[in-house]
């Protein structure tokens, strides 16, 4: 679940999409139960003190959101930014590749 959210656009995904990706073979009721259980365990793992309001995994409407309040650093995103920078032409300062 956390990996899917980390790689999803804006680190968010509709709960039904999450259930389809993780438990396609289950009916909606069982998949929803699995989602609640998995969400509870992921929240406890990411934040063992688990305040009243979870900090890292939250619902916003029907979407699950990873780190909605803070900066999230994802290595894949950092790699994509670095790779895109390598594809840019040299600056006007005369640097070349």
N, CA, C and O atoms as CSV, one atom per row, in Angstrom:
chain,resi,resn,atom,element,x,y,z
A,1,UNK,N,N,0.818,-1.177,0.000
A,1,UNK,CA,C,0.000,0.000,0.000
A,1,UNK,C,C,0.875,1.258,0.000
A,1,UNK,O,O,0.660,2.170,-0.799
A,2,UNK,N,N,1.846,1.299,0.888
A,2,UNK,CA,C,2.715,2.472,0.968
A,2,UNK,C,C,3.503,2.638,-0.328
A,2,UNK,O,O,3.663,3.756,-0.819
A,3,UNK,N,N,3.987,1.546,-0.877
A,3,UNK,CA,C,4.746,1.630,-2.132
A,3,UNK,C,C,3.855,2.142,-3.264
A,3,UNK,O,O,4.286,2.971,-4.066
A,4,UNK,N,N,2.630,1.658,-3.332
A,4,UNK,CA,C,1.717,2.135,-4.373
A,4,UNK,C,C,1.465,3.634,-4.239
A,4,UNK,O,O,1.448,4.352,-5.238
A,5,UNK,N,N,1.270,4.107,-3.008
A,5,UNK,CA,C,1.037,5.531,-2.793
A,5,UNK,C,C,2.282,6.360,-3.079
A,5,UNK,O,O,2.186,7.469,-3.604
A,6,UNK,N,N,3.437,5.829,-2.737
A,6,UNK,CA,C,4.685,6.568,-2.990
A,6,UNK,C,C,4.904,6.770,-4.482
A,6,UNK,O,O,5.476,7.778,-4.894
A,7,UNK,N,N,4.458,5.831,-5.285
A,7,UNK,CA,C,4.675,5.913,-6.728
A,7,UNK,C,C,3.497,6.522,-7.486
A,7,UNK,O,O,3.612,6.819,-8.675
A,8,UNK,N,N,2.369,6.711,-6.806
A,8,UNK,CA,C,1.173,7.267,-7.445
A,8,UNK,C,C,1.336,8.772,-7.646
A,8,UNK,O,O,2.038,9.428,-6.876
A,9,UNK,N,N,0.690,9.322,-8.675
A,9,UNK,CA,C,0.740,10.776,-8.873
A,9,UNK,C,C,0.248,11.512,-7.630
A,9,UNK,O,O,-0.810,11.190,-7.091
A,10,UNK,N,N,1.011,12.488,-7.183
A,10,UNK,CA,C,0.701,13.291,-5.993
A,10,UNK,C,C,0.558,12.446,-4.732
A,10,UNK,O,O,0.001,12.901,-3.733
A,11,UNK,N,N,1.058,11.223,-4.782
A,11,UNK,CA,C,1.057,10.317,-3.634
A,11,UNK,C,C,-0.351,10.086,-3.086
A,11,UNK,O,O,-0.567,10.040,-1.875
A,12,UNK,N,N,-1.304,9.940,-4.015
A,12,UNK,CA,C,-2.694,9.713,-3.622
A,12,UNK,C,C,-3.346,8.731,-4.581
A,12,UNK,O,O,-2.976,8.640,-5.752
A,13,UNK,N,N,-4.327,7.996,-4.060
A,13,UNK,CA,C,-5.034,7.024,-4.881
A,13,UNK,C,C,-6.426,6.781,-4.294
A,13,UNK,O,O,-6.597,6.714,-3.077
A,14,UNK,N,N,-7.403,6.653,-5.167
A,14,UNK,CA,C,-8.770,6.360,-4.733
A,14,UNK,C,C,-8.786,4.991,-4.065
A,14,UNK,O,O,-8.128,4.058,-4.525
A,15,UNK,N,N,-9.532,4.879,-2.991
A,15,UNK,CA,C,-9.552,3.634,-2.214
A,15,UNK,C,C,-9.985,2.429,-3.052
A,15,UNK,O,O,-9.458,1.332,-2.866
A,16,UNK,N,N,-10.928,2.614,-3.964
A,16,UNK,CA,C,-11.368,1.496,-4.798
A,16,UNK,C,C,-10.270,1.037,-5.748
A,16,UNK,O,O,-10.133,-0.159,-6.010
A,17,UNK,N,N,-9.492,1.973,-6.260
A,17,UNK,CA,C,-8.353,1.619,-7.126
A,17,UNK,C,C,-7.328,0.822,-6.331
A,17,UNK,O,O,-6.782,-0.165,-6.824
A,18,UNK,N,N,-7.070,1.251,-5.107
A,18,UNK,CA,C,-6.137,0.533,-4.228
A,18,UNK,C,C,-6.634,-0.893,-3.986
A,18,UNK,O,O,-5.858,-1.845,-4.066
A,19,UNK,N,N,-7.912,-1.034,-3.693
A,19,UNK,CA,C,-8.471,-2.365,-3.446
A,19,UNK,C,C,-8.367,-3.234,-4.700
A,19,UNK,O,O,-8.052,-4.421,-4.606
A,20,UNK,N,N,-8.626,-2.655,-5.864
A,20,UNK,CA,C,-8.514,-3.415,-7.117
A,20,UNK,C,C,-7.087,-3.891,-7.360
A,20,UNK,O,O,-6.869,-5.023,-7.791
A,21,UNK,N,N,-6.123,-3.028,-7.082
A,21,UNK,CA,C,-4.730,-3.404,-7.314
A,21,UNK,C,C,-4.243,-4.472,-6.336
A,21,UNK,O,O,-3.466,-5.352,-6.705
A,22,UNK,N,N,-4.700,-4.389,-5.099
A,22,UNK,CA,C,-4.213,-5.311,-4.080
A,22,UNK,C,C,-5.035,-6.591,-3.950
A,22,UNK,O,O,-4.482,-7.658,-3.679
A,23,UNK,N,N,-6.340,-6.494,-4.138
A,23,UNK,CA,C,-7.208,-7.658,-3.892
A,23,UNK,C,C,-8.269,-7.798,-4.978
A,23,UNK,O,O,-9.462,-7.858,-4.681
A,24,UNK,N,N,-7.847,-7.848,-6.196
A,24,UNK,CA,C,-8.768,-7.935,-7.328
A,24,UNK,C,C,-9.683,-9.146,-7.240
A,24,UNK,O,O,-10.837,-9.085,-7.666
A,25,UNK,N,N,-9.177,-10.249,-6.690
A,25,UNK,CA,C,-9.954,-11.489,-6.654
A,25,UNK,C,C,-11.029,-11.503,-5.571
A,25,UNK,O,O,-11.882,-12.391,-5.569
A,26,UNK,N,N,-11.007,-10.531,-4.646
A,26,UNK,CA,C,-11.967,-10.507,-3.543
A,26,UNK,C,C,-13.168,-9.634,-3.875
A,26,UNK,O,O,-13.080,-8.725,-4.700
A,27,UNK,N,N,-14.289,-9.921,-3.224
A,27,UNK,CA,C,-15.450,-9.048,-3.394
A,27,UNK,C,C,-15.185,-7.740,-2.651
A,27,UNK,O,O,-14.237,-7.648,-1.872
A,28,UNK,N,N,-16.005,-6.748,-2.887
A,28,UNK,CA,C,-15.774,-5.398,-2.368
A,28,UNK,C,C,-15.724,-5.392,-0.840
A,28,UNK,O,O,-14.884,-4.709,-0.254
A,29,UNK,N,N,-16.598,-6.132,-0.200
A,29,UNK,CA,C,-16.641,-6.157,1.259
A,29,UNK,C,C,-15.346,-6.712,1.856
A,29,UNK,O,O,-14.792,-6.132,2.791
A,30,UNK,N,N,-14.872,-7.817,1.325
A,30,UNK,CA,C,-13.633,-8.412,1.834
A,30,UNK,C,C,-12.426,-7.533,1.520
A,30,UNK,O,O,-11.528,-7.385,2.348
A,31,UNK,N,N,-12.410,-6.954,0.328
A,31,UNK,CA,C,-11.308,-6.057,-0.035
A,31,UNK,C,C,-11.298,-4.829,0.877
A,31,UNK,O,O,-10.228,-4.371,1.278
A,32,UNK,N,N,-12.471,-4.292,1.207
A,32,UNK,CA,C,-12.561,-3.142,2.110
A,32,UNK,C,C,-12.055,-3.508,3.505
A,32,UNK,O,O,-11.371,-2.710,4.146
A,33,UNK,N,N,-12.389,-4.704,3.975
A,33,UNK,CA,C,-11.876,-5.164,5.272
A,33,UNK,C,C,-10.358,-5.271,5.240
A,33,UNK,O,O,-9.678,-4.847,6.175
A,34,UNK,N,N,-9.832,-5.837,4.164
A,34,UNK,CA,C,-8.371,-5.948,4.021
A,34,UNK,C,C,-7.719,-4.565,3.993
A,34,UNK,O,O,-6.661,-4.360,4.587
A,35,UNK,N,N,-8.349,-3.629,3.310
A,35,UNK,CA,C,-7.802,-2.274,3.238
A,35,UNK,C,C,-7.751,-1.644,4.628
A,35,UNK,O,O,-6.739,-1.049,4.997
A,36,UNK,N,N,-8.823,-1.766,5.398
A,36,UNK,CA,C,-8.837,-1.216,6.762
A,36,UNK,C,C,-7.740,-1.840,7.618
A,36,UNK,O,O,-7.031,-1.136,8.338
A,37,UNK,N,N,-7.603,-3.148,7.538
A,37,UNK,CA,C,-6.586,-3.861,8.315
A,37,UNK,C,C,-5.176,-3.437,7.897
A,37,UNK,O,O,-4.324,-3.162,8.742
A,38,UNK,N,N,-4.944,-3.388,6.595
A,38,UNK,CA,C,-3.632,-3.012,6.072
A,38,UNK,C,C,-3.309,-1.561,6.396
A,38,UNK,O,O,-2.174,-1.238,6.746
A,39,UNK,N,N,-4.298,-0.689,6.280
A,39,UNK,CA,C,-4.113,0.721,6.605
A,39,UNK,C,C,-3.758,0.885,8.086
A,39,UNK,O,O,-2.862,1.657,8.427
A,40,UNK,N,N,-4.441,0.180,8.944
A,40,UNK,CA,C,-4.156,0.236,10.382
A,40,UNK,C,C,-2.707,-0.193,10.651
A,40,UNK,O,O,-1.976,0.489,11.370
A,41,UNK,N,N,-2.302,-1.318,10.073
A,41,UNK,CA,C,-0.937,-1.809,10.285
A,41,UNK,C,C,0.114,-0.868,9.698
A,41,UNK,O,O,1.158,-0.647,10.311
A,42,UNK,N,N,-0.152,-0.318,8.527
A,42,UNK,CA,C,0.800,0.621,7.913
A,42,UNK,C,C,0.935,1.883,8.762
A,42,UNK,O,O,2.040,2.394,8.948
A,43,UNK,N,N,-0.184,2.382,9.274
A,43,UNK,CA,C,-0.132,3.567,10.138
A,43,UNK,C,C,0.683,3.292,11.391
A,43,UNK,O,O,1.478,4.134,11.808
A,44,UNK,N,N,0.497,2.125,11.995
A,44,UNK,CA,C,1.242,1.770,13.206
A,44,UNK,C,C,2.735,1.615,12.910
A,44,UNK,O,O,3.573,1.939,13.751
A,45,UNK,N,N,3.062,1.128,11.733
A,45,UNK,CA,C,4.467,0.957,11.353
A,45,UNK,C,C,5.128,2.296,11.092
A,45,UNK,O,O,6.251,2.528,11.539
A,46,UNK,N,N,4.448,3.182,10.375
A,46,UNK,CA,C,5.018,4.485,10.042
A,46,UNK,C,C,5.068,5.429,11.237
A,46,UNK,O,O,5.944,6.289,11.315
A,47,UNK,N,N,4.139,5.272,12.159
A,47,UNK,CA,C,4.052,6.175,13.305
A,47,UNK,C,C,3.652,5.373,14.541
A,47,UNK,O,O,2.475,5.344,14.900
A,48,UNK,N,N,4.617,4.719,15.199
A,48,UNK,CA,C,4.298,3.865,16.350
A,48,UNK,C,C,3.550,4.581,17.467
A,48,UNK,O,O,2.787,3.944,18.192
A,49,UNK,N,N,3.749,5.895,17.627
A,49,UNK,CA,C,3.028,6.617,18.678
A,49,UNK,C,C,1.569,6.830,18.285
A,49,UNK,O,O,0.726,7.065,19.150
A,50,UNK,N,N,1.269,6.751,17.016
A,50,UNK,CA,C,-0.048,6.946,16.405
A,50,UNK,C,C,-0.940,7.885,17.200
A,50,UNK,O,O,-1.748,7.468,18.031
A,51,UNK,N,N,-0.768,9.134,16.922
A,51,UNK,CA,C,-1.605,10.163,17.525
A,51,UNK,C,C,-3.045,9.946,17.095
A,51,UNK,O,O,-3.331,9.057,16.293
A,52,UNK,N,N,-3.931,10.737,17.614
A,52,UNK,CA,C,-5.349,10.590,17.281
A,52,UNK,C,C,-5.560,10.743,15.781
A,52,UNK,O,O,-6.324,9.986,15.182
A,53,UNK,N,N,-4.889,11.718,15.169
A,53,UNK,CA,C,-4.976,11.913,13.721
A,53,UNK,C,C,-3.699,11.369,13.091
A,53,UNK,O,O,-2.610,11.863,13.381
A,54,UNK,N,N,-3.818,10.368,12.243
A,54,UNK,CA,C,-2.617,9.819,11.584
A,54,UNK,C,C,-1.903,10.899,10.771
A,54,UNK,O,O,-2.536,11.706,10.090
A,55,UNK,N,N,-0.563,10.894,10.858
A,55,UNK,CA,C,0.207,11.920,10.142
A,55,UNK,C,C,0.572,11.512,8.724
A,55,UNK,O,O,0.617,12.362,7.835
A,56,UNK,N,N,0.831,10.246,8.494
A,56,UNK,CA,C,1.434,9.829,7.230
A,56,UNK,C,C,0.454,9.222,6.233
A,56,UNK,O,O,0.624,9.395,5.027
A,57,UNK,N,N,-0.543,8.530,6.700
A,57,UNK,CA,C,-1.536,7.932,5.815
A,57,UNK,C,C,-2.912,8.449,6.219
A,57,UNK,O,O,-3.405,8.164,7.310
A,58,UNK,N,N,-3.515,9.208,5.321
A,58,UNK,CA,C,-4.803,9.814,5.637
A,58,UNK,C,C,-5.784,9.615,4.489
A,58,UNK,O,O,-5.400,9.408,3.338
A,59,UNK,N,N,-7.042,9.685,4.838
A,59,UNK,CA,C,-8.085,9.753,3.820
A,59,UNK,C,C,-8.410,11.217,3.580
A,59,UNK,O,O,-8.542,11.999,4.521
A,60,UNK,N,N,-8.538,11.575,2.316
A,60,UNK,CA,C,-9.079,12.864,1.917
A,60,UNK,C,C,-10.210,12.514,0.974
A,60,UNK,O,O,-9.991,12.211,-0.199
A,61,UNK,N,N,-11.418,12.561,1.500
A,61,UNK,CA,C,-12.568,12.064,0.751
A,61,UNK,C,C,-12.425,10.567,0.585
A,61,UNK,O,O,-12.282,9.844,1.571
A,62,UNK,N,N,-12.461,10.098,-0.631
A,62,UNK,CA,C,-12.315,8.670,-0.928
A,62,UNK,C,C,-10.888,8.299,-1.326
A,62,UNK,O,O,-10.627,7.164,-1.724
A,63,UNK,N,N,-9.967,9.257,-1.218
A,63,UNK,CA,C,-8.585,8.999,-1.615
A,63,UNK,C,C,-7.695,8.791,-0.398
A,63,UNK,O,O,-7.803,9.492,0.608
A,64,UNK,N,N,-6.821,7.815,-0.522
A,64,UNK,CA,C,-5.757,7.632,0.462
A,64,UNK,C,C,-4.602,8.514,0.039
A,64,UNK,O,O,-4.258,8.574,-1.141
A,65,UNK,N,N,-3.995,9.208,1.011
A,65,UNK,CA,C,-2.912,10.141,0.714
A,65,UNK,C,C,-1.734,9.829,1.626
A,65,UNK,O,O,-1.898,9.637,2.831
A,66,UNK,N,N,-0.555,9.780,1.039
A,66,UNK,CA,C,0.673,9.544,1.788
A,66,UNK,C,C,1.362,10.877,2.044
A,66,UNK,O,O,1.654,11.611,1.099
A,67,UNK,N,N,1.621,11.196,3.282
A,67,UNK,CA,C,2.336,12.412,3.696
A,67,UNK,C,C,1.717,13.680,3.130
A,67,UNK,O,O,2.394,14.460,2.460
A,68,UNK,N,N,0.456,13.885,3.393
A,68,UNK,CA,C,-0.231,15.058,2.847
A,68,UNK,C,C,0.273,16.367,3.438
A,68,UNK,O,O,0.211,17.400,2.772
A,69,UNK,N,N,0.767,16.352,4.659
A,69,UNK,CA,C,1.190,17.572,5.339
A,69,UNK,C,C,2.659,17.920,5.127
A,69,UNK,O,O,3.041,19.081,5.272
A,70,UNK,N,N,3.480,16.945,4.789
A,70,UNK,CA,C,4.906,17.223,4.738
A,70,UNK,C,C,5.541,16.839,3.424
A,70,UNK,O,O,4.892,16.336,2.507
A,71,UNK,N,N,6.830,17.094,3.368
A,71,UNK,CA,C,7.619,16.721,2.197
A,71,UNK,C,C,7.836,15.220,2.206
A,71,UNK,O,O,8.133,14.636,3.249
A,72,UNK,N,N,7.692,14.614,1.086
A,72,UNK,CA,C,7.973,13.195,0.928
A,72,UNK,C,C,9.067,13.060,-0.119
A,72,UNK,O,O,8.912,13.535,-1.244
A,73,UNK,N,N,10.153,12.427,0.236
A,73,UNK,CA,C,11.242,12.186,-0.690
A,73,UNK,C,C,11.141,10.747,-1.165
A,73,UNK,O,O,11.174,9.820,-0.355
A,74,UNK,N,N,11.019,10.554,-2.469
A,74,UNK,CA,C,10.925,9.232,-3.067
A,74,UNK,C,C,12.098,9.077,-4.026
A,74,UNK,O,O,12.292,9.904,-4.917
A,75,UNK,N,N,12.872,8.026,-3.843
A,75,UNK,CA,C,14.079,7.846,-4.643
A,75,UNK,C,C,13.795,7.784,-6.140
A,75,UNK,O,O,14.588,8.287,-6.936
A,76,UNK,N,N,12.695,7.187,-6.530
A,76,UNK,CA,C,12.354,7.100,-7.958
A,76,UNK,C,C,12.140,8.497,-8.531
A,76,UNK,O,O,12.596,8.792,-9.635
A,77,UNK,N,N,11.449,9.355,-7.787
A,77,UNK,CA,C,11.224,10.719,-8.260
A,77,UNK,C,C,12.547,11.484,-8.352
A,77,UNK,O,O,12.773,12.223,-9.310
A,78,UNK,N,N,13.416,11.308,-7.358
A,78,UNK,CA,C,14.719,11.973,-7.376
A,78,UNK,C,C,15.541,11.512,-8.577
A,78,UNK,O,O,16.218,12.316,-9.217
A,79,UNK,N,N,15.480,10.230,-8.876
A,79,UNK,CA,C,16.199,9.701,-10.035
A,79,UNK,C,C,15.652,10.304,-11.330
A,79,UNK,O,O,16.420,10.697,-12.208
A,80,UNK,N,N,14.324,10.377,-11.446
A,80,UNK,CA,C,13.727,10.935,-12.659
A,80,UNK,C,C,14.121,12.398,-12.854
A,80,UNK,O,O,14.373,12.825,-13.981
A,81,UNK,N,N,14.177,13.165,-11.773
A,81,UNK,CA,C,14.597,14.572,-11.858
A,81,UNK,C,C,16.058,14.651,-12.304
A,81,UNK,O,O,16.405,15.452,-13.172
A,82,UNK,N,N,16.907,13.816,-11.707
A,82,UNK,CA,C,18.329,13.815,-12.073
A,82,UNK,C,C,18.520,13.382,-13.525
A,82,UNK,O,O,19.338,13.962,-14.241
A,83,UNK,N,N,17.782,12.380,-13.960
A,83,UNK,CA,C,17.895,11.911,-15.344
A,83,UNK,C,C,17.430,12.985,-16.321
A,83,UNK,O,O,18.036,13.172,-17.376
A,84,UNK,N,N,16.351,13.692,-15.971
A,84,UNK,CA,C,15.870,14.768,-16.842
A,84,UNK,C,C,16.894,15.891,-16.921
A,84,UNK,O,O,17.070,16.493,-17.980
A,85,UNK,N,N,17.572,16.179,-15.809
A,85,UNK,CA,C,18.592,17.228,-15.806
A,85,UNK,C,C,19.764,16.846,-16.706
A,85,UNK,O,O,20.375,17.719,-17.322
A,86,UNK,N,N,20.082,15.576,-16.790
A,86,UNK,CA,C,21.176,15.122,-17.644
A,86,UNK,C,C,20.838,15.261,-19.120
A,86,UNK,O,O,21.736,15.376,-19.955
A,87,UNK,N,N,19.550,15.252,-19.447
A,87,UNK,CA,C,19.130,15.374,-20.836
A,87,UNK,C,C,19.094,16.814,-21.327
A,87,UNK,O,O,19.005,17.054,-22.531
A,88,UNK,N,N,19.162,17.783,-20.403
A,88,UNK,CA,C,19.132,19.192,-20.808
A,88,UNK,C,C,20.452,19.593,-21.437
A,88,UNK,O,O,21.508,19.092,-21.051
A,89,UNK,N,N,20.395,20.498,-22.409
A,89,UNK,CA,C,21.649,20.985,-23.010
A,89,UNK,C,C,22.450,21.801,-22.010
A,89,UNK,O,O,21.913,22.252,-20.998
A,90,UNK,N,N,23.728,21.992,-22.289
A,90,UNK,CA,C,24.612,22.764,-21.413
A,90,UNK,C,C,24.097,24.179,-21.267
A,90,UNK,O,O,23.401,24.681,-22.149
A,91,UNK,N,N,24.432,24.827,-20.163
A,91,UNK,CA,C,23.972,26.204,-19.918
A,91,UNK,C,C,24.762,27.186,-20.788
A,91,UNK,O,O,25.735,26.815,-21.444
A,92,UNK,N,N,24.331,28.412,-20.776
A,92,UNK,CA,C,24.982,29.464,-21.566
A,92,UNK,C,C,26.372,29.778,-21.049
A,92,UNK,O,O,27.135,30.467,-21.726
A,93,UNK,N,N,26.716,29.300,-19.888
A,93,UNK,CA,C,28.046,29.565,-19.329
A,93,UNK,C,C,29.126,28.805,-20.074
A,93,UNK,O,O,30.311,28.994,-19.799
A,94,UNK,N,N,28.749,27.961,-21.000
A,94,UNK,CA,C,29.736,27.291,-21.834
A,94,UNK,C,C,30.096,25.887,-21.382
A,94,UNK,O,O,31.006,25.267,-21.931
A,95,UNK,N,N,29.389,25.388,-20.390
A,95,UNK,CA,C,29.681,24.014,-19.957
A,95,UNK,C,C,29.172,23.056,-21.016
A,95,UNK,O,O,28.153,23.302,-21.661
A,96,UNK,N,N,29.878,21.989,-21.178
A,96,UNK,CA,C,29.426,20.952,-22.102
A,96,UNK,C,C,29.389,19.637,-21.365
A,96,UNK,O,O,29.897,19.508,-20.251
A,97,UNK,N,N,28.775,18.661,-22.010
A,97,UNK,CA,C,28.673,17.334,-21.379
A,97,UNK,C,C,29.940,16.561,-21.516
A,97,UNK,O,O,30.026,15.427,-21.043
